[in-house]
Amino acid sequence: MMTQTNFFTRKQQEIGVALNDAQQEAVITTEGPLLLLASPGSGKTTTVIMRIGYLIEEQGVDPSRIKAVTFSRASAVDMKERYQKFFPSLQPVDFSTIHSLAYKVVRDYFRLTGTAYEFIEGEVSDPKLHKRVILRRLFESINEERITEDQLDELSTYISLVKNKLISKESWESITCNVPGALEILKEYECFKKHGKHVMLLDYDDMLTVANEALELEESLLAKYQNQYDYVLTDESQDTSLVQHAIIEKLVRKHKNLCVVADDDQSIYTWRGADPQYLLNFKNQYPNAFVLYMEQNYRSTKDIVEVANQFIRQNKHRYPKNMFTHNGAHQPIRLQTLSHYEDQCAYLVKQVSLAASYRDVAILYRNNGSSIMLMDAFERAGIPFYIKDSDQRFFNHWIVKDILNFMRLSYDLGRVDIFERIYSKTPTYLSKYDVEQLKRFSSKKPVFDNLQSLDLKDWQKRKLNAFKDVFIKFHQSSPSEVIRLIRRELEYEKVIREMSKRLGFKLDVLLENLDILESIAEHTSDMVSFANRLKHLDRIGKESKFSKNQDAVTLSTLHSSKGLEFPTVYLIDLVNGVIPSTSDLEALRDGQVDNIEEAVRLFYVGMTRAELYLELITYERKFNKKVVTSKFYRDINQIINPSSSNDSSKSLKVKHSTKQVNPNAISSREQIDVGLQVNHRVFGEGEVRDVTDDLMTIQFEQVEKELSIATCLKMGLIEKVK
């Protein structure tokens, strides 16, 4: 006991790390299986590193005999750096991801069996043998049409799920997938990898399944890895899949010196194979295991911790943890109800512009699509942002390409090549043969005129004439009006509704993409500027990764936010259908609770990212359609205001003041002219170089920025230099 006390006292003096009783118990419980359940902000990483140091310094364990397995490469790097900082004089410990460990096993196994192999993910030697290319080719072969990026992602997730849950081939059909022909594609994919080339082809999931199988079949290989480590530690184990657990179980089978660090309340990846049930069954796997709780939260204020703790307790399939904090109260969680979805971005621009430091602020959302409107609004206001795990597929989505092609055709109605890309997206029911016939005509005449010469039905010809008139209308309409013409008068929306029924597309996502395009178009003057705006947003979205660690607002999905923390957090788009999702709610109505419990955990993860201030934002209407406030938003309202009505949209509705943020700000368009010296809230002093109806170009000391005049005036972001 004296040795233990000396260790903790010495470390507090050397590096200033003081552990509480629960953390100390986790450090000194080194023999046998241990499940360490760590609540958010409970000092998990510090405790894990101290445990490793204790093994080496106090128990004389050789550092090379310790294996630490993390969920991600970033976690492995973070733990390695923390270890070197805490124990600079000690030899290195092996920190790695489970995939890195599996790769070593696979490499040894194939060397042993003389098997030639090649990876088809990451950097590949032959682009034709990349996993996504193979799946795209198989889909098109089986379905005789092109696969969308969304379908390709869903198909990849489906295949990963099958592998990570160790589903046998005989049971593959038990896993559902909305992609047409998914089961047949999976069978063909697996066959091609084994027999399609002269070498065995492996994706990242195969690394895990092959490693697990190798350790099962080759006793010498299993013995090699079992004898390599005396202590194994796995971090973020709530995110670990069944096959990953199986690999670890084989490694520790002899000594059972396994420390599993996890939080079942933060398990949010079951859709890609994570298995939180493993944690709940840990004592079944290891009957002599210790289960320890680290429940003290050091990150967040009392206001946030107490509400989050009560919120997560609605889940039944969990360990009965009771998160608490000794931190004082700061500010109650704020519940904000706006009238319209479109108000959300303007409200956030106004709130964020008041922040002392942008890096202290995070805006979290369920779906990647939420970032598009935020990018548009923040860039126009000149507020820098960083998108974590930026997903820019929106700008390459076929919906976006279709809208731009409709617009392009209006500039030259003779462009058969453009017409060929969109004719199937209107209910004219032209055949490929009809379009081939078009190519024989003069390109100077509108395609609609040339089509009248073909052997078409009278109703088709009438519709084509009507569509020609619509295209001519484009040039007397604003970009947002053009999109509405495409949706309704060209009947594009009718077509995508039919496609969604036939092909299993998510109609609500497609319609929302159109709504987002309309919203972006509202701030542009013509179709060319609209197209340029989309290109610009695509570029700045990709460039936002360079703003990491800068004074920039963080935009992140809830999934990507895990492990992060910020003084100020906004959770947005809190409506039913988003979080919880429509499928979550449908499953709940059918009596299935797994989906809704995972959604609760995801929301809990978002709440516990906040250190000082947390605001939840909902709205009553989205793109002129009434929406229902999120069940979770209402749950939080009931916790904070137990005597209030559950109709939070009435009890918490806030009318926003239009009072200007900066009383000295320029307040009218007439005050802005070329040559004006201005001071911007973010970029400092600059000179106005160009002014159009919508935009002004300002040359600052470090950068030239094109800003929305309307946004700068509304938010009081610029003032004259005195």
N, C-alpha and C positions, 0 to 999 in steps of 0.2 A: 504493500500500500504506500509505503514511504517513497519507493521508486516512482510510482505513478504520480504522487503529489509533486515530487521534485521535477518530473518531466513537465507538468503543466505550469508550475511556477517558473521554471527556467524559460519555457517558450514565451510566457507572458513578458518576461524581462527582456528576452532577446528580440522578439519580433512583435510584441504588443498584442498577441492573440490570447484572449481570455475565453475559455469555453464554459458553458453552463453545465449543470449536472448531467442532463440528457446527452449532451455532446461528449462529455468526458466518458460516460458509460459506453457510448458507441466506439470511442477510440480504444478503450482497454478490453473490449469484448472481441478478442482476436481469434479464438479457437472455435471451430465448428461453424455451422451455417448461421448467418445473421441476416434478418430482414430489417433494414433501417428505413422507416417511413418518415420522410422529411417534408413537412409542410412548406409552402412557398415562403421564401425569405428567411429560412431557418438556419442558414449558414452551412448548408449541405457540403459544398465544395471544400470549405475550410475544414470541416470535420473529417472529410475523407482524406485530405492531404495530411492532416495531423495524425490520423490513424496509420497511414503508411509510414510517416516519420517515427511514430511510436514503435511499430514493428521492427524498424531498422535500428534505431538508437537504443531502445530499452530491451528489446527481445533478441537482438543480434541477428535478425534475419538478413540474409544477403539480398540487396536490392534487385539483383537479377532473378530472384526466385519469386518476385511479386508481379502479377499481371493485372493491369487496370484496363477494363474494356468500357469504352464510352459509346454513346449513341451516334455522335457526329464527329467529323474531323476537327471542327472548331472547338468542341468540348475537350477533345484529346489535347489540342494545343494549349487551351486555357489551363487544364489541370497540370500539364507538364511545366508551364511557366510558373504556376502557383507553387508547385513542388520545389522548383529551383530557387524561388524567392524565399520560401520558408526554410529550406534545408540546402543552402548553397554548397556545403562541404560534402554532402552525400553523393554517392554514385547514382547515375540515372536509373529510373524505374521504367518498365515497358508500358507506356500509355498508347493505346491504339483503338481504332474502331473495330467492331465485330467483323466487318467486311475485310479489313486488313488481316485479321487473324485467320479468317476463313480462306483468304487467298493463299497464305502460307501453307495451309493444310492441303488445299487443292493442288498447288504446285508440287508438293512432296508426293502426293498420291499419284498424280499423272506421271511423274518421273519414275515412280515405283512400278507403275503398270505399263509404261512406255506409250502413253496416250498423247497424241498431238492435239493441241487445242488453240483456240483463238477467241479473244473477247470481242463482243459485238456492241458494247456500250463504251462511252467515253471516247478516247481517241482510237480510231480503228484504221487498220492498214488499207482496207478496201471500203470506200463509202457505200458500195452496194450491199455490204454485209453489216450495216448498222441495224440495230434492233428495230428502230422506227421505220426504216426503209423496208425491211423484210415484212413487218406487219402491214404497212401500207400496201405493199404488193399483194399480199395474201388476201387482204380485205377486198381489193379491187378485182382479184381473180374470182373470189367466191360470190361477191355481190354485184359485180359488173357496174360499179360506179365508184367515184372517188370517196375516200374517207376524209372527214373533217378533222381538224386538230383536236376538237373536243372529244370526238369519238376515239381518236388515236390515244388520247390521254386515258380515257375510260377503259379502253382495251388493255393498255399497259398496266393500269392499276388492277384490273381483273386478273391478269396473269400473275402479277406479283402476289396478290392475295392468295391465289391457289398454291403458289410455291411456299409462301411464308407460313401458311397454316398447315402445311404438309398434307394437303388433300390428295388422296390417292386418285389415280386415273379413273378408277371405276366410279368415283364420287364427284368428278368435275362438274357434272351437270347439276349438282345440288347448289352451286354458286351461281347466282343470277347476274346477268350483265345485259344492259339495254342495247349494246352494239349488235346489229344484225349479224348472225352467223358467228358469234363470239366463240362458242364451243368448238365449232369446226375449225375456226382460225387457230385456236389454241392447239388443237391436235396436229394441224398441218405445221404449225410453228415448231412444235417439239420434234416432229419427224424431220423437218428440214435441218434443224440444228445438229441432229445426230447423223443424218445420212445425206444431206444436201451438198456437202463439200467433203474434201479429203481429210479435213480435220474436224474435231468436235468444236461446235460453236457454243460459247457460254455468255449469258448475260449476268448482271450483278446478282440477281436472285439465285441463279444456278450456283454461284460461288458458295452460297449458304447451304443449299440442298446437297450439293456434291460433297462439301466438307463434312456435313453431318453423316452422310452415307459412308464416306471414306473412314471416318472414325469408328463407325459401326462395323465395317467389313474388315478392316486391316488392324489387327491387334498390335502389330509392331508400331504402326503409326500412332495409334491411340496411346500406347505406352510412352512413346517419345514425348508427346505433348503433356501427358499426365505427369511425367517425371521432370518436366521443365519448370513447373511452377508449384510452389507450396501454398501460396495464397492468391486467390483470385477475387477481384472486386469488379462489380458491374454497376455503372452509373446510369441514371435515367431509365431504369429497367421497366418502368411502366410503358415505355415505347418499344420494348423488345418483342419480337414475334416468337411464335412457337418453335420454329426451326432454330432461332438464335438461342433460345432457352435450352434447347436440346443439345446444342454444341457445348454450351457452358456446363451443363449437367455432366456430360461425359468427361470434361476436363477435371472436374473436382470429385469424381466418383470415389477415388481412393481416400483422400484426406478430408473432403467436405469442408475445407476452410474457404467458404464462400461468403462474401459480404455483398448483399444485394441492396443497393440504394435506390429508392423509388418513392413515388407518391401516387397511389391509385387514383387520387382525386384529380390528377393532371394527365391521365391517360386519354389522349385525344387522337390517336392514330389507328384505331381499330379498322378503319376503312382500307388501310394498307397492310394489315396483318398483325398489328400489335395486339397483345393478349393480356389484358389486366386481370383476367381470371386466374392466371398463373400466380399472381401475387396473393390473391384471396385463398388459393389452395397451397400456399408455400409450406404450411405445416404438414400437409398431406405428403408432399414430396420429401420434406426433411422434418420428421417428427420431433427431433431434438433441437430444432432451431429456436434461437432467441428472436423475439420481435420487439424492437425498440421504437419509441415515438419521439421525434423531434418536432414539437408543436409550437415553439416560441418563434414568432415572426419578428424579425429585426428591421424589415424593410418598410412596412406601411404604418400609417397612423391607426389609432384605435378606431376611428370612424369607419375606416375601410375594412380592417381585419374582422371586427365583430359582425358586420353585415355580410361579408364574404363567407365567414364561417357558418353563419346561420343559413345562408343561401345553399351551400353545398350539402348541407345536412338533409335536404329533401331527397337526395339519392339514397337508395337502400342497399345497393351492392357495393359496399365500401367498408373499410376499417373505421371504427368509431373514434376518429381523431377529433380533437377540440383545439383548433388553432387559436392562439392568444398572443397578445403583445403587451409589453410594458411601456411602449411608446404612448405619448399623450394624444389627446384629441387635437385636431387641427381645423378641419372644415368638413361638415357632413357631405356625403355623396350627393351630388346635384342631379336632379332628374329634370330633363328639359324636353318639352313637347313643342314642336314647331308645326305650323299649319301645313307646309308643303315640303316635299323632298328637296325641291329646288332651293329652298331657303337654307338648307343645311350647310352648303358650301360657303355661302355669304356669312352665315353666323360663325362658322369656324375661322374664316379669314379674319373677321372682326375680333374674335376671342384670342386667336394666336398672335395677332399683331400687337397685343398688349403684353405678351410674355417678355420677361426680362431677358431670357435666353431661349432661342428656338430649339436648341439641342435638348432642353428639358421637357419637350412636349412630344407625345406620341398620339397618333390617331389610329385606332384599331378597328378593323371591319372583318366580316365573315368571308366575303367574296372579293376576288381581285378586281372585279369590275368597278367596285367602289372607288378605287384609286384614280380612275380616269377623270371623273368630275372634279376630284380634289386637285389633281395635277393642273387641270385647266384653270381653276379658280386661283390656286396659289401662284401659278406662274404669271397670271395677269396682274396679281397684286404685288408681284416682286418678292414673294416669301419663299426662301430656299427650302427644299425638301429632299429627303433621302428615302427611297423606296426599298424596303428590305425584301430581298427575293423578288425583285421586280418581274412581273409577268406581262409582257407587252404584246401578247398574242391578239389583243383586241384590235390593234391597228392592222393586223394581217388576216382578220376574220373574214370569211366569205361574205358576210353581211356588209361589212365596210367596203370591200372590193366591189360588190354589186352596186351600192349606192354611188360610188365614184364613177363606175362605168356608165350608169344611167346618165349622170351629169356630163361625162365626156361625149357621149353620143349626141347630146343636144347641141354641141358645138359643130358637129359635122354629121348630119343625118345619113350621109353616104357611107360611113365607116362600117362595112360589113364585118370586119374583124372584131369590133367592139360589140356590135349587135349579136354576133355569134356567142359571146360570153354571157349575154343576159336574156336572150329570147325565151329560154326555158323558165325564166323567173317571172313571166307574164302569162296569163291564161289565154294565149292565142293558139296553143296546141299545134305549133308548127313542128314539122319533123326535121331530122338532120338532113334529109334529102332536099327539103324545101330551102334550107339555108345554103346547101351546096349549089342549088340552082341560082341563088342570088349572086354568087360569085361570077356568073357569066355576064351580068349586066354592067353597065357603066357605073363607076363608083361616084360619079358626079351627082347622080340623082339620089334622092332619099331612099333608103331601103324600103320604106313603107310604100312608096310609089312603085318600085320594082316588084314588090310582092303582089301587087294587084294583077300583074301579068301572069302569075302562076295559077295553077289549077287548085284554087282554094274554095272553101265554102263561103257563101255570101256573108254569113255571120262573122267569119274570120276577117273578111275584107273590111266589114263595117268597123269591127273592133280595132283593126290596124289603122284605119283612118282616124278613129277617135284618139288612139294613142299618139299618132303623129301630132295632133293638135295639142295634146298635153305636153309633149316635148317642146313645142314652140312656146308654150306658156312659161317654161322654165326661166326664160330670159327677162320676163316681166315680174319675177318673183324673187323673194329673198331666199337664201339657202335653206332656212328652216321650212319655208313654204314649199320649196322644191321637194324636200324629203316627204312632206305630207302629201304632195301630189303623187309621188312615187308609191307611197304606201296605199293610198286610197284610189286615185283615179287610174293609175297603172296596175292596180290590184296586186301589188307586190306582197302586201301583208296577207292577202287571201292565199297566195301561192305558198308562202312559207308555213301557213297554218296546215295546208294540205301535206306539205313535205314532212312536217313534224309528225303528223299522224302516220304517214307511210314509213318514215325512216327512224322514228323514235327520238327525234331531236327534242330538246327541252324548249318548248315554245316560249315560256315566260322569259328565258334568257335571251332568245332571239329578239323578242319584242322590246326588251329592255335595252338591248344594243341599239335598236333604232331610236328609242327615246333618248339615249345618251347622245347619239349623233345629232338629233334635233336640238338638244340643249347646247351642244358645242356650236352648232350652226347659228344659234341666236346671236352670237357675238361677232359674226363675220358678215361682210357686206355683199359678197358675191361668191359664186361657186368656186372660182379659182382660189380666193382667199380661204375658203373653207377647206379645200384640199390641202393647201399649204399649212393650214393650222393643224390638220391631222398629222402631217409629216413632222411638223415642229414638235408636237406633243410626243410623238413616237421617239424622236431624237432625245428630247430632254428627259424622258422617262428612262431611257437607256443610260444617259449620262448621269442620272441621279446617284448611281452607285459611287461616283467619285465624291459625293457629299458626305459619305460616311465619316464620322468623327469631326465633321465641320459643324458650324452653328446652323443647323438645319432641322426642321421638323421631321420626325420619323413617321412614315406611312407604312403600315404593316397589316397583313392578315393576322387574325387571332392565332392561327397555327404557327406562323413564323415568329410571333412575339414571345413564345415560351423561352424562358431563360433571361429575358431582358427586364429592365426596370427603368422607370422614368418618374420625375417629380409630379408631372401632370399627364393624365391619360384621359382621352375622350373615346368612348365606345359609341359607334355610330350605326345608323341603319337598323335600329332596334325595332323591327316589325316582324310579325309572324310571316313565315315564308322565306325569310332570310335567316334569322336566328330566333327560335328554332326554325329549321327549314320545313318546307311542305311535307317532305318524306318523313321527317322526325314526328310531325304532328299526326300524319296518317297512321304511322306505326303505333303511336300512343293510342289512337282511337281504336286500333285493332287489338289493344291489350299488350302490345310489345313495348317494353320499357328501355331496352338497351340503347336505342337511338337517342331517345330524349335524355337519358342519363349522360351519354357522351356529350350532347349539346350543352347540358348543364356544366359539365366539367370544362368545356371549351370557354364558356362564358366566365366561369370561375378563374380560369387562367388569365383572361383579359383583365378582370377586376384586380387581381393580385399583382399586376405589373405596376400599379400606381403606388407611389410613395406618399405623396401629400394630398393630391387633389384628383378626384375621379368624377367624371361627368358622363351620364348616360343620355343619349339623344335619340328621340323618336320623332315621328311626324304623323299627320292625319291623312295626307293624300300624297300619292306618288304619280307624277305625270298624269294628273287629273283623275286618278282612280283612288277610291277610298281604300285605305289599308288598315290592318288591325295592329294595334300596339303589341310589341313582343310580350309573350307570356312571362319572360324573364324580367323585363322592365317592370311589369306589374307585380311580380314576386318581390322585387327589391322595394317597390313602393309600399307593399304590405309590411315588409320588415321594418322600414324606416317610419312608416305612418300606420301602425297596426289598427288604428280606429277609423282610418279613412276608407272611402269607397274604393273598390278595385278598379274603378274607371279612372285610371291615372291621366288619361288624355284630357279629362275635364278638370280634375283637381289640381293638376300641375301645369296647365297651359300657361305659357309665358308670352306676353306681348313685348316685342322688342322695340326698344327706343331707337329712333333714327338719329339721336344726338351724335354729333361727330366725335370721333375718338380724340382728335387733335384740334383744339379750338383755333390754332394758328394756321391750319391747313388751307391749301387752295381749295375753294369751294365751287368754282364754276369753270366751265369749258372756256369761256372768254378770257380767263386770266392766263391761259397757257398759249405760248407762242414760241417759235424758233428763237433760240438765243437766251431764253429765260434760264436763270440760275436757280436751281431748286435743291432742296435737301430731302432725301428719301429716308423713310423709317429704317430701311435695311442697308441700302447701298451708300448712304452718305450724300455728299454734295456732287452735283453733276449739272450738265448743260443740255437743254432740250435741243436736239439736232433736227428732228423731223416731226410733223404732226399731220395725222389723217383724221377722218371722221371718228374712227374707233381707237386708234393707237397713237402713242407718242414714243419716239426713240430718244433715249437719254444716254449721253456719254458720261459715265462715272470715271473715277480715277483708275479703277482696275478692270472695268467691264462696260460694254455697251448693252443696254437692255431695251427691249420693246415691250411697253407696258400698256395695259388697258386703261384708257382715260376714265371710263365710268367707274371702274373698281377703285382706282386711286382716289377719285373724288369722294365716292361713297364711304370709303374707309379712312379718309383723312390721312393718306400715306405720304403726301408731298406738301412742302411749304416753300415759299420764296426764301431765298438766302438773303438775310438782312445785310 
